[in-house]
């Protein structure tokens, strides 16, 4: 784990370690801030996340409630006095 200042001073070492397959954690004021990882590892993570997620249409079709072919509830407007 690197402090932000150390990571700035030794950025080449941070990048080299990330390229070697070890993601590098960087802290700011003692708290976790960012992780530096290789572009290949980032692309793998993005692809894996996309593969697990279905399409938006599938999401809508999976929404609980009315089944296909059912009529919608016919709501009647309320009377309004002006």
C-alpha positions in Angstrom: 0.0 0.0 0.0 1.3 3.4 -1.0 0.7 6.8 0.5 -0.3 9.3 -2.2 3.0 11.2 -1.8 5.1 8.0 -2.1 3.0 6.9 -5.1 3.6 10.3 -6.8 7.3 10.2 -6.0 7.7 6.6 -7.3 5.0 6.4 -9.9 7.1 4.3 -12.3 7.4 1.7 -9.6 3.7 1.8 -8.9 3.0 1.2 -12.6 5.6 -1.5 -13.0 4.1 -3.4 -10.1 0.6 -3.1 -11.5 1.8 -4.3 -14.9 3.4 -7.3 -13.1 0.0 -8.3 -12.0 -0.2 -6.8 -8.5 -2.8 -4.1 -8.2 -1.4 -1.2 -6.2 -3.5 0.5 -3.5 -2.9 4.2 -2.8 -4.1 6.0 0.3 -4.8 9.6 0.9 -4.6 10.9 4.5 -4.4 7.3 5.7 -7.6 6.2 4.0 -7.9 4.0 0.9 -8.3 6.2 -2.2 -7.5 4.4 -5.5 -6.2 1.2 -6.9 -3.8 1.2 -9.9 -4.1 -1.9 -12.1 -3.0 -2.8 -15.5 -5.1 -1.9 -18.5 -5.5 -5.7 -19.3 -6.8 -6.4 -15.8 -9.2 -3.5 -16.0 -10.5 -4.7 -19.4 -11.0 -8.2 -18.0 -13.0 -6.8 -15.0 -15.2 -4.7 -17.3 -15.9 -7.6 -19.6 -16.7 -9.9 -16.7 -19.1 -7.3 -15.2 -20.8 -6.9 -18.6 -21.2 -10.6 -19.1 -23.0 -11.0 -15.7 -25.5 -8.2 -16.5 -28.4 -8.9 -18.8 -29.9 -6.5 -21.2 -32.2 -3.7 -20.1 -35.1 -5.3 -22.0 -34.5 -8.5 -19.9 -34.6 -6.5 -16.8 -37.9 -4.9 -17.7 -39.4 -8.3 -18.6 -38.3 -9.8 -15.3 -40.0 -7.0 -13.4 -42.6 -8.5 -11.0 -46.2 -7.5 -11.5 -48.4 -7.9 -14.5 -47.9 -11.1 -16.6 -48.0 -11.0 -20.4 -51.6 -10.9 -21.7 -53.1 -9.6 -18.5 -55.1 -6.4 -18.8 -54.0 -3.4 -16.9 -56.1 -2.2 -13.9 -58.6 0.3 -15.2 -58.2 3.3 -12.8 -61.1 5.7 -12.9 -60.3 9.4 -12.6 -61.5 11.1 -9.4 -64.0 13.9 -9.4 -62.4 17.3 -9.0 -64.4 20.4 -7.9 -63.2 23.8 -9.2 
